[in-house]
């Protein structure tokens, strides 16, 4: 049985201008970043989905060209 404290509760999947993805997940015990409550200005077309209660809330969008370094710093920490 999966430990609910280690199950991902938040996931980000951002498309970079070159088509690659910037992804990360946060588990229940981790502090989620404040920017997840309001989209950062470097993100276009932000969307939030939660297709199933056992899956993490997923944030998606496209990183604006020229803002990749900022996105990496914020998402990866």
Phi and psi in degrees as a GROMACS rama.xvg file:
@    title "Ramachandran Plot"
@    xaxis  label "Phi"
@    yaxis  label "Psi"
@TYPE xy
-73.9411  138.641  UNK-2
-76.3915  118.139  UNK-3
-62.3988  -20.7044  UNK-4
-73.5965  -19.2937  UNK-5
-105.573  -3.87834  UNK-6
-70.3471  135.232  UNK-7
-63.1763  135.745  UNK-8
-113.45  -17.8651  UNK-9
-142.285  136.083  UNK-10
-135.323  142.898  UNK-11
-119.254  143.276  UNK-12
-143.536  92.1373  UNK-13
-106.596  133.558  UNK-14
-86.4349  129.931  UNK-15
-88.516  159.962  UNK-16
-54.5437  -28.7422  UNK-17
-83.4953  1.77138  UNK-18
93.9591  -10.8194  UNK-19
-77.5802  169.746  UNK-20
-113.143  143.538  UNK-21
-109.976  113.213  UNK-22
-129.361  149.254  UNK-23
-162.185  152.973  UNK-24
-128.171  148.531  UNK-25
-118.995  137.772  UNK-26
-90.9804  170.744  UNK-27
-52.8325  -42.9088  UNK-28
-79.6555  -8.37024  UNK-29
-90.4422  148.268  UNK-30
-75.7304  121.272  UNK-31
-81.2828  146.217  UNK-32
-67.3409  146.99  UNK-33
-61.8099  -31.609  UNK-34
-65.9094  -13.0121  UNK-35
-73.3589  -15.2451  UNK-36
-80.4878  -25.5137  UNK-37
-140.963  133.531  UNK-38
-60.9774  138.3  UNK-39
-70.2609  157.394  UNK-40
-72.2311  -9.89246  UNK-41
-89.2808  3.97504  UNK-42
-112.782  126.352  UNK-43
-99.8461  148.676  UNK-44
51.4363  49.6253  UNK-45
-66.4669  140.346  UNK-46
-139.126  153.059  UNK-47
-128.536  132.922  UNK-48
-138.604  155.41  UNK-49
-149.948  74.8055  UNK-50
-65.961  -25.955  UNK-51
-146.081  137.038  UNK-52
-58.8465  -22.7955  UNK-53
-86.6657  -10.6948  UNK-54
-94.9455  160.265  UNK-55
-72.5225  155.838  UNK-56
-68.2034  131.846  UNK-57
-115.132  127.813  UNK-58
-104.636  130.942  UNK-59
-129.772  164.731  UNK-60
165.245  -178.577  UNK-61
-118.617  128.362  UNK-62
-74.4071  131.389  UNK-63
-64.5575  142.852  UNK-64
-59.4843  136.741  UNK-65
87.5546  -6.03935  UNK-66
-112.026  12.8179  UNK-67
-60.0196  -44.804  UNK-68
-60.2098  -41.1281  UNK-69
-62.9724  -43.5861  UNK-70
-62.5538  -45.4844  UNK-71
-60.609  -44.5104  UNK-72
-61.3446  -44.0173  UNK-73
-72.408  -43.1919  UNK-74
-74.5635  -44.8041  UNK-75
-83.6305  -19.8185  UNK-76
